[in-house]
Amino acid sequence: MEQKLQMLLDTVRKLIRRGAYPNLTKVVAKSHPADVAHLFRYLDLKEQRILFNLIEDPETAAYVLSELDHGTGAALLEQIDKETITEVLQEMPYDDAVDIIRNMPEELAEEVLQIMQDEDSEEIEELLKYGEDTAGGIMVTEYFAMDEDQTCGQAIQALQEAEDVEMVFYLYVTNEHNHLVGVLSLRQLLTVPASTKLKNIMTRDVISVRTDMDQEEVAHMVAKYNILAVPVVDEGNKLMGIITVDDVIDVLREEATEDIYKMAGSSDEELLYGFKSFKIARLRLPWLITNLFGGVITGYLMWRFKVTLKEVMALISFIPVITGMGGNVGGQSATIVVRGFATGRIDFSTLRQVFLKELRVGLIMGVVCGVTIGLVAYGWHHNPYLGIVVGLAMVTAMTVAATMGVLAPAFFKRFGVDPAIASTPFVQTANDITGILIYFGTATMFLNLLR
């Protein structure tokens, strides 16, 4: 955190501890809304509530809520009166207001919508019809569009008079039925004679998305075509709204955060629970239980190979290395594939190439590590055959782990499950089991030479 924000955070915390709320109100009023919003990331829920209640300007409060996760924003609003909630929500873009309302108790949300002005409540209720993670759920309805028969001069005048319109990056062109028929940039608009009709200079091949498209797909499309905004249309190509690049950045951040939580065997719901230990533990336990049973299966397999282990006790020295290296290699491959799916760089058409690439990488790393651990085993226990067994097992285990790191995310993706969970304890546990099988299976094959 930069020094200025650190000083502001220290001041705010000190004033909260002292209960010096009048002074704290002055500090908040003098600070930029972006700085105030940034402070909330470092405060616990109690401190957030105190600070939020001291924000007197509805516009600043709206800015703060737009920067917070929606669950926290809803929790902060729930503690104030409904009229103030309405004032704050009316200062927010409709798409952000909808996300906050979705996270409110249903009864409170209905009361707030009733208090709101007719125009605002109608727009919000319309957006609430769409799925939360769809293009319709994140679009804004304050867009700028003109009829194709209008002239550039009329468009410029309308643009100058426009109010409450989301950032204008492009001018969208519609026909008499409000169907999207073209688009042009502001540069195009300003560099032609004012009498030119829009339909004569517009680009007819418009990149657009459907209202039911998943928000992650929308983000990939915006990134792919390097556009600042994308129009949203219904099944009849009627223009319904737009999604701007700032919303796309939020989506990418949200999806990346969600993937990281899943890869850690947790959930972003933890943010909603603050310091509630039991609820957080309940979120983390399922994957830890999976790991627990995986460990039991690994132990059972070792028990099944007890004769081999009893005959050659030196094998026990390398169990942690075999399972640990397999888990690490599988985790690396799975992480690469999960992020590839998430960013659109990997799909099922390129999966075979990715699989073969990871197979080769796993084999190369396995040979290097296998030779190394084989020499260590020989030098430690003075048995060349033990070195060969441990080395072969390492090569095989690491190669299998690398391929499993590709196949597991692909399997989940194929069946509509977020592949991020494949980088959690699932892959680690699976590679522990296969590593033990490979290690003791190889040792059993060469048992007569190891005695």
Disulfide bonds with the S-S distance in Angstrom:
none
